[in-house]
Amino acid sequence: MNKERRFGVVIDNLPNGDGKRPAMARNQRQSERIELVRRIPYTVSRLNEQDILIDHHGMALLMNITSQGMLLVMEEAPKKEQVMNVRMPTPSDPIAIPTLAEVRWTQKVPLDELEDVYLVGLKFLF
């Protein structure tokens, strides 16, 4: 079991070598991972029962970023391979750049008996 402390909370079972992420995805990082913790907006588009495209807007907690992708903490788990529109932070806080990213993996993290959050690994689409 792998434990990590974030914001005073111990997170168990982080997905690094636990078999839940494909081995290829674990080892693909070719650039430096930078810890950058801040809230970012996202949009996920889904078809409803009438085949109408519905946008779901939310906020996620960005944990770290590389040139290939990012790690988010979200209150709900998007589907694997789902494309999301995330707003990338810039050094100037009022500016955020819209970016498309694909969900590569998710990992449920129980906070307490009433609440779960999800670690979500995204890969940028270029």
NUKEZA-110625 format. One record per residue (C-alpha): residue in three letters; z, x, y. Coordinates in pm, whole numbers, padded with zeros to 5 digits, always signed. Each point is the difference from the previous one (the first is absolute). Layout:
BEGIN
alaZXY...
//
This chain:
BEGIN
met+00000+00000+00000asn-00100+00136+00339lys+00221-00087+00300glu-00075+00041+00366arg+00208-00094+00303arg-00180-00182+00285phe+00181-00152+00297gly+00333+00020-00179val-00133-00184-00309val-00052+00169-00335ile-00338-00093-00144asp-00021+00037-00380asn-00312+00039-00214leu-00239+00135+00259pro-00352+00021-00145asn-00052+00372-00050gly-00077+00074-00358asp+00147-00320-00143gly-00330-00111-00155lys-00046-00296+00232arg-00249+00185+00222pro-00312+00148-00157ala+00041+00376-00055met-00316+00064+00198ala+00142-00178+00306arg+00323+00202-00017asn-00188+00329+00012gln-00287-00077+00237arg+00178+00084+00324gln-00184+00289+00160ser+00164-00010+00341glu+00352+00022+00133arg+00222-00308-00017ile+00162-00071+00336glu+00310-00218+00022leu-00063-00253+00274val+00236-00296-00007arg-00094-00297+00217arg-00096-00364-00026ile-00372-00073-00007pro-00193-00329-00004tyr-00240-00087-00281thr-00242-00276-00094val-00098-00107-00350ser-00287-00248-00047arg+00001-00233-00302leu-00206-00294-00121asn+00190-00326-00037glu-00072-00278-00253gln-00287-00131+00218asp-00160+00348+00020ile+00100+00032+00366leu+00096+00347+00117ile+00359+00001+00127asp+00153+00293+00187his+00364+00084-00067his+00160+00213+00271gly+00321+00194-00053met+00200+00310+00080ala+00062+00291-00237leu+00212+00311+00024leu-00213+00316-00006met+00186+00276-00187asn-00251+00284-00015ile-00365+00077+00055thr-00267+00249-00109ser-00366+00031+00092gln-00082-00206-00313gly+00256-00280+00019met+00352-00122+00073leu+00316-00136-00157leu+00131-00335+00126val+00309-00207-00072met-00090-00371-00004glu+00188-00324-00062glu-00276-00126-00231ala-00230+00182-00241pro-00371-00010+00071lys-00234+00004-00299lys-00130+00330-00130glu-00344+00081+00149gln+00065-00249+00283val-00151+00120+00328met+00237-00015+00296asn-00054+00049+00371val+00285+00219+00124arg+00063+00107+00359met+00044+00376+00001pro+00257+00128+00249thr-00098+00261+00257pro+00217+00233+00207ser-00035-00252+00283asp+00206-00296-00129pro-00195-00284+00163ile-00320+00113-00174ala-00066-00064-00370ile-00329+00057-00177pro-00120-00264-00252thr-00073+00159-00338leu-00105-00139-00337ala+00198+00114-00303glu-00002-00091-00369val+00320-00073-00196arg+00018+00263-00276trp+00345-00082-00142thr+00315-00202+00063gln+00358+00048-00120lys+00272-00262+00025val+00329+00134+00140pro+00301-00231-00039leu+00228+00015+00306asp+00258-00249-00125glu+00011-00305-00227leu-00167-00217+00267glu-00264+00230+00146asp-00273+00238-00114val-00241+00217+00196tyr-00314+00177-00119leu-00122+00354+00040val-00375-00020+00055gly-00236+00296-00029leu-00317-00038+00208lys-00318+00207+00002phe-00206+00005+00318leu-00356-00132-00028phe-00253+00201+00197
//
